[in-house]
């Protein structure tokens, strides 16, 4: 049976406004003088946020304080400032037609990610969500996908990871899972080419056929 692991931010939903505005608020609260614009912060969408704050704040910064400020603002004011990408529903329908197992695999803490997929109706299409813990456990995609494979019993050779950043592709490869790079998200094409995604998709509705071809599945 085909198993599909789907990244959340930048793959299923566009979270730009909520994430970047919360980062801006955090930097302002911490006294950073030169606050990047939202467009300048899109590189923070995808990787674990504590890694992004480590870069933004520099050596010696209190990352626990930064994450606490971010999470308070994000959950109180910004979490639902996002949109489901066009074509996601068509992608889900095509996978349902072949009885694929669908899972969300995100570096975002599952306590927030589960609220998001319920809010946007994604939960009705997936079997389960795998996310990180608040202490950072499973925020690395390699660890997260290993955990997901163990929990689901999925065969890596009959699975695929779909995501827009290099972390998704690297995590998949480290677990022997084929990968499809989502070009509609926040990873630049060069980023996905550099980490050698097994295939690239320009839009969500293109993904199922690409996956069937990639895994050599005979779908009538």
TORVEXKOL-832811 format. One record per residue: x, y, z of N, C-alpha, C in turn. Coordinates in steps of 0.2 Angstrom, whole numbers, plus 5000, padded with zeros to 4 digits. Example, Ala and Ser with C-alpha at 12.3 -4.5 7.8 and 13.67 -1.06 7.14 Angstrom:
TORVEXKOL-832811
506649725039506249785039506649845039;506449895035506849955036506450005039;
//
This chain:
TORVEXKOL-832811
500449945000500050005000500450065000;500250114996500650174996500550225002;501050245005501050295011501350355009;500950415010501250475008501350525014;501950545015502050595021502050665018;501750705021501650775018501850825023;502350865021502550925025501950975026;501951015031501351065032501451135030;501951165033502051235031502451245025;502151275020502551285013502351225009;501951175011501751125007500951115006;500651105012499951105012499651175013;499951215018499751285019500251335018;500051395016500551455016500451495023;500951485027500951515034501351575034;501451615029501951665029501751725034;501151745033501051805038501051785045;500751725047500751715054501451695057;501851665053502551645056502951705056;503051745050503451805050503251855054;502651875055502451925060502651905067;502551845069502751825075503451825077;503851815071504651825072504751895073;504451935069504552005070504452035077;503852015079503652035086504152005091;504351945090504851915095505551965095;505751975089506352015088506252085091;505752115090505552185093505552175101;505252125104505252115111505952105114;506352075110507052065112507552125111;507252175108507652235108508052235101;507952195096508352195090508152265086;508652295084508552365081508352355074;508652315070508452315063508052255062;507352265061506952205061506852185053;506952125051506852105044506152115042;506052125036505352125033505152055033;504452045032504151975031504451945025;504551975020504851945014505551915016;505951955020506651935021506651875026;506051865029506051805034505751745032;505651735025505351675023505751615023;506451625024506951575024506751535031;506451565036506251535042505751485042;505351485036504751445035505051375033;504951325038505151255036505651225041;506251255042506651225047506451245054;506651205059506551215066506651285068;506151315072506251385073506751405078;506951355082507551375087508151385083;508251345077508851355073508851425069;508251445067508151515064508351565069;508051565075508251615080508951615082;509251555082509951555083510351595078;510151595072510451635067510251705067;509651725069509351795069509651825075;509751795081509951825087510751825088;511051775085511751765086511951735092;512651725093512951685099512651715106;512551675110512351695117511651715118;511251715113510551735114510151675118;509651705122509251655126508751625121;508851575118508351545113507751525117;507751505123507151485126506651545127;506951595129506551655129506251675123;506651675117506451695111505851645109;505951575110505351535108504751545112;504851565119504251575123503851635120;504251685119503851755116503551735109;503851705105503651685099502951645099;502951595103502451545104501851585107;501951625112501351665115501051705109;501451745105501151785100500851745095;501151685093500951645087500251615089;500151585095499551555097499051605099;499151655101498651705103498351745097;498851765092498651815087498751785080;499151745079499451735072499351665069;499251615073499251545070498851535064;498251565064497751545059497851595053;498351645053498551685047498851645042;498451605039498751555034498251535029;498451505023497951485018498151415015;497651375014497851315011497951325003;498451295001498651304994498151284989;498051314984497651294978497851224976;497451184974497551114972497651064977;497651074983497851024988497250984989;496651004988496050964988496050914982;496250934976496350884971496850834972;497350854975497950804977497650754981;497350774987497050724991496550684988;496150704984495650664980495950614976;496550624973496850584968497150524973;497450544978497750494983497250444986;496650474988496150434991495850384986;495850404979495550354974495950294974;496650294976497050234976497150204983;496750234988496750214995497450214998;497850274996498450284999498350305006;498850285011498850315018499150385018;498850435021499150495021499250525028;499850545029500050575035500450645034;500350685039500650745039501350735044;501850765041502550755045502850825045;502750855051503050925051503450935057;503950985056504351005062504051045067;503451075065503051115070502851075076;502751095082502551055087501851035086;501750965087501050935085500450965089;500650995095500051025099499751085095;500151125091499951175086499751145080;500151105077499951075070499351045070;499151005075498450975075497951025075;497951075078497451125078497451155071;497951165068497951195061497651155056;497751085056497451045051496751035053;496551035059495851035060495451105058;495751155059495551225057495451225050;495851205046495851205039495551145035;495251095039494951035037495450985034;496050995035496550945032496450875036;496250885042496250825047495750765044;495250795040494850745037495150705031;495750725029496050685023496650645025;496850655032497450615034497350575040;497750515040497650465045497950495052;498450535052498750555058499250605056;499450645061499950695060500550675065;501150685062501750675066502150745066;502250775073502550835073503050825079;503350885081503850885086503550895093;503950885098503750905105504050975106;503751005111503951075113504651085115;504951025117505651035119506151015113;505851015107506251005101506350935099;506150885103506150815101505750805094;506050775089505850755083505750815078;506050875080506050935076506450925069;506950875070507350865064506950815060;506950825053506550785049506750705049;507450695049507650635049507350595055;507450625061507150585067506350585067;506050635064505350635064505050575059;505350575053505150525049505350455051;505950445054506050375057505550355062;505350405066504750395071504150375068;503950415062503350405059503350335056;503950315053503950245050503850195055;504150205061504150155066503350145069;503050205069502350205072501850175066;501950195060501450165055501650105052;502250075053502450015050502550015042;502550075040502550085032503250065029;503250035023503850015020504150075016;504750095018505050155015505050155007;505050095004505150094997504450104994;503950094998503250104995502950174998;503350215000503250285003503550335000;503250395001503550454998503450515003;503950565003503950625007503850675002;503350725003503250784999503350845003;503850885001503950945005504350995001;504351055004504651115000505351135002;505651105007506251125009506751065009;507451085009507951035009507850985015;507651015021507550965027507150905025;506550925021506150865020506450815015;506850835011507150795006507750755009;508150785013508650755017508450705022;507850725026507550675030507350615027;507050625021506750565017507350525015;507850555012508450505010508750475016;508750505021509150465027508650415030;508050405028507650355029507450305024;507750315018507650275012506950285009;506750345010506050365007506150405001;505850394995505850434989505550504991;505750554987505450624989505250654983;504750704984504550754979504650824982;504950864978505050934980504450974978;504151014983503551054981503851124979;503851144973504051204970503651264972;503051254974502551304976502651334983;503151304986503251324993503851374994;504251364999504751415001505451395000;505551334997506151314995506351334988;506851364987507051384980507151324976;507051324969507151274965507951244966;508351294966509051274967509251234974;508851254979508951214985508651144984;508151134981507851064980508351024975;508551054970509051024965509651004969;509951044973510551034977510550974981;509950964984509950904989509650844985;509550854978509350794974508750764976;508150804976507550774977507450724971;507050674972506950624967506550644962;506050694963505650724958505450794960;505250834956504950904958504250914955;503850944959503150954956503051034957;502751064951502651134951501951154954;501551104955500851124958500651064962;500151064967499951004971499650954967;499150984962498850934958499250884953;499950904952500350864948500650814952;500650814959500950774963500750694963;500150684963499950604962500250574956;500250594950500450564945501250554945;501550614948502250604949502450554953;502150544959502250494964502150424961;501550414957501450354954502050334949;502250374945502750364941503450354945;503550384950504150384954504250314957;503650284960503650224963503450164958;503350184952503250134947502550094949;502050134951501450104953500950104947;500650044946500250034940499550054942;499350124941498750144943498250154937;497750124938497250124932496750184933;
//
